[in-house]
């Protein structure tokens, strides 16, 4: 897997501080990669000092044996 693009902005609510992240990733188009992308929104992702509050695969395309996916992730700082 390759991270093609990444950006984030700080985010806050009345109770939490964190960030909104946008990632574009590219990986080989295999059945295992397709299953991984399908399961990703429900996967517990360990990020030191943060919790993944929400993760959405908002776009996915496969061309010439490569899958490109755009992810939107909301993280909050762990207490």
C-alpha positions as CSV (number, residue, x, y, z in Angstrom):
1,X,0.0,0.0,0.0
2,X,1.2,3.5,-0.9
3,X,-0.2,6.7,0.6
4,X,-0.6,8.9,-2.5
5,X,-1.9,12.0,-0.8
6,X,-2.7,13.1,2.8
7,X,-4.0,16.2,4.5
8,X,-5.6,17.0,7.8
9,X,-7.2,19.9,9.7
10,X,-7.7,20.4,13.4
11,X,-11.2,19.6,14.6
12,X,-13.0,20.3,17.9
13,X,-16.4,19.8,19.4
14,X,-17.7,20.9,22.8
15,X,-16.2,17.8,24.3
16,X,-13.4,16.6,22.1
17,X,-10.3,17.8,20.2
18,X,-8.9,15.9,17.2
19,X,-8.5,16.0,13.5
20,X,-10.2,15.4,10.2
21,X,-8.0,13.5,7.8
22,X,-8.2,12.8,4.1
23,X,-6.0,10.0,2.7
24,X,-5.7,8.7,-0.8
25,X,-4.1,5.2,-0.9
26,X,-3.1,2.9,-3.7
27,X,-2.7,-0.8,-3.5
28,X,-2.6,-3.9,-5.7
29,X,-6.1,-4.9,-6.8
30,X,-6.4,-8.3,-5.1
31,X,-9.4,-10.0,-3.4
32,X,-7.6,-9.6,-0.1
33,X,-7.2,-5.9,-0.7
34,X,-10.9,-5.6,-1.6
35,X,-11.8,-7.4,1.6
36,X,-9.5,-5.2,3.6
37,X,-11.1,-2.0,2.2
38,X,-14.6,-3.3,2.9
39,X,-13.6,-4.1,6.6
40,X,-11.6,-1.0,7.2
41,X,-14.4,1.2,8.5
42,X,-15.1,-1.3,11.4
43,X,-11.4,-2.1,12.1
44,X,-9.8,-0.9,15.4
45,X,-6.8,1.1,14.3
46,X,-4.2,1.7,17.0
47,X,-2.9,5.3,16.8
48,X,-0.9,6.4,19.8
49,X,-2.7,9.2,21.7
50,X,-5.8,9.2,19.4
51,X,-9.0,7.2,18.8
52,X,-10.5,6.7,15.4
53,X,-14.0,8.0,15.8
54,X,-15.1,7.5,12.2
55,X,-13.6,6.1,9.0
56,X,-15.3,6.1,5.6
57,X,-14.0,4.8,2.2
58,X,-15.6,7.6,0.1
59,X,-14.3,6.6,-3.3
60,X,-12.6,3.6,-4.8
61,X,-11.5,2.8,-8.4
62,X,-9.5,0.0,-10.0
63,X,-7.5,0.6,-13.1
64,X,-4.8,-1.7,-14.6
65,X,-4.6,-3.9,-11.5
66,X,-4.2,-1.1,-9.0
67,X,-6.9,0.2,-6.6
68,X,-7.0,3.8,-5.5
69,X,-9.2,4.7,-2.5
70,X,-10.0,7.9,-0.8
71,X,-10.5,7.8,2.9
72,X,-12.0,10.3,5.3
73,X,-11.1,9.8,9.0
74,X,-12.1,11.6,12.1
75,X,-9.8,11.2,15.1
76,X,-10.1,12.4,18.6
77,X,-7.4,12.9,21.2
78,X,-7.4,10.2,23.8
79,X,-7.7,11.3,27.4
